[in-house]
């Protein structure tokens, strides 16, 4: 099946399918719904594929720089939190 044929069958512009196939465009929720309907899968399946693709691209482009960033230390985070005062109810007072 060609990109043009699929585009016609799911009622989207041909360039949308062509750009998705070339990696120049992301799958939108609307396109995911159409692909899911056509192929008998869920829209979530197509959105998950897009998300996996996006994460892999981000990892290859920015993974090292992000890993070098500092992390929040759990003990430090708890000690700096402000605790709200405990209010007594009328029955406790």
N, C-alpha and C positions, 0 to 999 in steps of 0.2 A: 504494500500500500504506500502510496506517495504522501508527502506532506500536504499536497493540495487536496488529495482525495480525503484524507482524514479531516482536514479543515472544513471541507464541504459537509461531511457527515455530521460533525459536531457543531456546525454553524458558527465558526470563528474565522477571522481573516487568515488567509494562507500564510502571511508573513509571521503571524503569531506562532504557528507550529514550526515554521522554518527557523525562526530565531530561538525557540526553545531547544530545538535539535542541535543548533550550533553553539549553544551555551551563552547566547547573547541576551536571553530574556528568562525570567523566572516563571515558574508555574504559579498562577494566581489561584485563589479559591474558586473563582468562576471556571477557569480552565480545568482545575482538578475535579470539579463536579461533573463537567462534561466528559472528561476522560474516564472517570469512574463509571458513569452511566454507560458509556459506549463499550468499555472493556469488561464490564461486570465486576468492577472492584469498587472500593470506597474512595471517596474524595480524600479521606485522611491518608490513604496509601500514597497518593500522588503528592500530597503536602509533605508527608514524611520523606519521600524521595528528594524533594526540593530542599528540605531542611538538612538532610544528610549531605547533599551536594554543597550547600552554603557553608556548613561547618567544615568540610574538607578544604574548601577554598580558603576560608579564614585561617585554618590551621596552617596551611602551606604558606600563606602570605604573612601572618602575624604571630604564629605559634611561639616562636622563640622569644620574641619581644614580650609577649604576654606572660610566658613562664618566668621571665626575669622580674616581673613586677612583684612588689611585696604582697604578702597575704595577711589577712586579719588573724590574729592569734586569739583563740577561744577564751583563754583566761583573761587576757587584756580586755576583750569586749565585754565580759561580764562585770569586771571591776569598774568600768567607766560608765555603766548604765546607771541612770538615776532611777531610784525606786520611788514609786508613788506612795505617799503616806497612807496608812491603813485607816479607814474611816469607821468609826463605831456606829452601829445602828442604834435607834432609840431603845431597843430592848436590851442592848448590851451596856448602855450608859448608866 
